Amino acid sequence: MTSPNIDFIRDFANLYHQKLTTDGIQIKPKQRRNPKEFIVLCCEHTMRNIRAVPRTVHVSRELSQNNVLGKFQASVDLIKSKIVKGESLTPFQSKTTKSFGYKELMVFDWNIHHLHLGKYCERDLQSKRTNELLYAMFHDDDAYLIDIKPHRAWADIDLLNIVENNWPNLLDRSILKGIQAPKKELSDQEHLECREAGLATFRTLGSGRVLMGPGGGITTAKTSLRARYDAMFILETLRGLERTALSHIPNPTEHDSASYWLFD
């Protein structure tokens, strides 16, 4: 009796590929060559794209008191409305959002997204690009609007200090307990250079707490550690389901044990 060709990882990768191409995402053939690495890229893509689900909006005191808010009040109000209704924020995100495999290092490191504040065009479903950006964190049920800052405030420690001042519980899991602040703190520019080189760093908050990136951190290949862990969970779950399915098939073809690991 010939065993059926069962490969849950391949099937999952194919389904994800179909969904992405339906959404207009272009994927290079080499990105699909290894189904396991492709799923890691899919998890990174999910991190970079803000899911369109209803959330409660929280606004920091610093944003509420920012002098530049008045200039962009209409855009901020529109973004808040879309967040509450669970509508897509893709028109306000970077154009690289649809670039599969793009390394959004600020998201990977700090879990902070940036949104453009230009006039929203209903016809084009696109917001005009602006130098000033709204920086925010998104969790399953909540959105935290941190502040409006210039473009390229990618490693501005003030953003994390605002989170610490308003919602310190968001950073609790990233705090390094028992670690004293270094005598010489990294500057924002030094942190940015380390991040772009694929080096994980820690920073000291104004409160004195020391933390690693709340986004989960990055690898030396500038990939997301969190996405890699998520992919590992998906892959191990799929392999477990596959083993269970095969156990109910009489005389299944023996699987190479190495195939049950995340990376061959």
N, C-alpha and C positions, 0 to 999 in steps of 0.2 A: 504493500500500500504506500502510495506517495503522499508525503506530508504536505499540507497546504503551505503556500509561501506567505508566512506571517511575519510582518515587520512593522510594528506599531510606530516606531520612530520615523521610518520612511513615510508612513501614511500621514502621521501628524505634520511632518515637514511639508508634504504635498498639499495638505489642507491649508496650512498657513500661507504657503506660496500662492495658492489660488485666491485667498482672501486679499492678500497684499496687491496682487496684480489687478484684481477687481477694483481696488481702491486707487488704481493708477500709480502704484509704486513700481519703479523699474528696478529689477534685480539682475545683477551680472551673473553669467553662468558660473564663474569661479566661486561666487558666494553660495551657490547651491551644491557645490561638489561634495562637501561633507555634510550630511544631514544633521549631525550633532552640532557642528560649529554653526550651521545655518540657524539652528534653534537658539543658540547663544545670541546671534545677531538679531533674531526676532525679539528676544527678551529685551535687548538694548533699544530696539525700535519702540517697543511698548513703553519703556521708561521715558523716552523722549517725547512721545505723543500723549498729551493730556486727554485722558478718557472723558468722553462726553456723558457724564452722569451728574445728577443734581447734587450739589454740595452746599453746606452752610458756609457763608463768607465771613471771615474775620479780618478786620482791618487794624493794623498797628497804630499806636498813638503817633509814631513818627510820620507815617504816611498822612494821617489826618491833619497833622500840623505842618506838612511840607508846603512851602510857599509856592512851589511849581504846580501843585495839585489843581489849582483853579484853571490853569491853562489846559489841562487834560481831563477836567472833571467829566465831560460828556463821554469820553472814551472809557474812563474808569467805571462810570455808572453802567455803560453798555456791557462791559466785561463782567461786572458783578451780576447783572441781570442774566447774562448767558450762563454764568456759573450756577446760579440758583435754579435755573430752568433745565440745566443739564444739556445745554447746546454746545456745539463744537467751538473750541477756541483756536482751531487751526488757522483761521484767517489772521490772528494776531501773533502767531508764533513765527519763528524764523522760517525762511523758505527752505532751509536745510532739513526741516522736519520730514519732508517727503524724500529725502536722499537716504536710501537704505544703506546702512553701514556707517553713516556719519557719526563721528565721535563727539557727542555733546558733553564735554568734560565737566562743565559746571554742574550739570544734572548728575553725572556719574559720581562726582566728588561731594557736592553739597545738597543735592536734591532740590536745587533752586532753578526755576524756569524764568525766562524773560518774555514779556509780551510787548509788542509795539503798540503805540498809542495814537497813531495817525487816524485820520477820518476813515470810517468803515464804509466801503462801497458795496451795497447790497447786490448790485448786478454782477460784480467780479468776485464777490465773496472774499474780499481781501482788504486788510487794513493797510493804509500807507505806512511806509517805514519811517521811523523817527529816531533821532539821536537819543532822546530820553526813553527809558524802558521801565516797565512795571515789573519788579522782581517778586516772585511768589513761590510758595510751596503748596503742593497739592497732595492730600491724603485721600483715602477712600471716600469719606463723607464730608470732608472739610477742606476749604481753601483758605490759605493764609497770605494776605496781601501785605508784603513787607515794606516796600518803599519804591519811590521813583528815583532812579539814578541814571547817569549818563551811560551810553553804550560802552561796553568793555569794562564794566565794573565786576568782571568775572571772579575776582578773588578779593573783593572788598570785604574785609572782616567786619565792617560796620553792619553788613546785612545779617550776619550771624549774631552780632550783638543785639540787633533789633529783635530777632527771634528770641534770644535769651531774655530780653527785657519784657517781652509781651507774653510769650508762650514757652517758658523754660522746659516744660515737660516734653516738648518736641525734640529736644536735644539730649534728654537723659540717657538714651541708649547709646549715644555716641561719646559720652564723657569717659575719659580715661581716669579711673579712680586710682588714687595713690601716686599719681604722677604730678610732680611739681613743675611749674612753669619754667621754661628755659631762661637762662640769664639773658640771652639775646633772642628776641622774638623775630620770626620771619616777617619781612615786609610783604605787603600785598603783591608787589612785583616779583619778589623772590618766590612766593607761593605759586604765582601764576607760571613762572618759569619751571618750577619743579613739576607742576601738574602737566604742563605741556611736554615735559620730558618723561612722563609716566612714573613719577616718583610720588608715593603717598606721603603726606605730611600731616602734622597736627598743629593746631593753633590754640592760642590762649585767649579766652574771652575776657571782656572787661570785668566780669564777675570773678575772674581768677580761675574758673573751671577750664580744664584742658580737654580738647576733643579732637577726634578724628572726623573725617567728613561724614555728615549725616546721610549722604547719598549712598554710602556703602564702600566708597573708595575705588581706586583704579589700579590696574596692573601695569607692569612695565611696558606692556604692549598697548597701553592706553585704552584698554577695554574695561567694562564695568564689572567689578567684583560681585555686586548684587545680582546683575543679570546672569553671571556665570553660576551663581548659587541657585538662582531660580531655574535655570536651564538644567542644572544637575538634578534638582527635585523632579522636574518634568520627565527627564530621561529615565531616572530610576523608577518613577511611578509607571511609565509606559512599559519598561522592561518587566516590572513586577506583574502587570496585567498580562503581558505577553506570555510570561512563564505560566501564569494561571491558566490562560487559554490553551496553551500547548499541553498542559498536564491532563486536559480532558480529551485529548486527541490520541487514539490508539497508535502506539509505535511512532511517535513524532521523530523527525530527523534531529539528530543531536546538534545543539547549537554550540558554537565556539564560546567557551566561557568568557573569553576576552571581550566579546561583544556586549557583555552586561556592564561594562565600565563606561564611564563618561567619555573617555578618550582612548582610542585604540593605539 
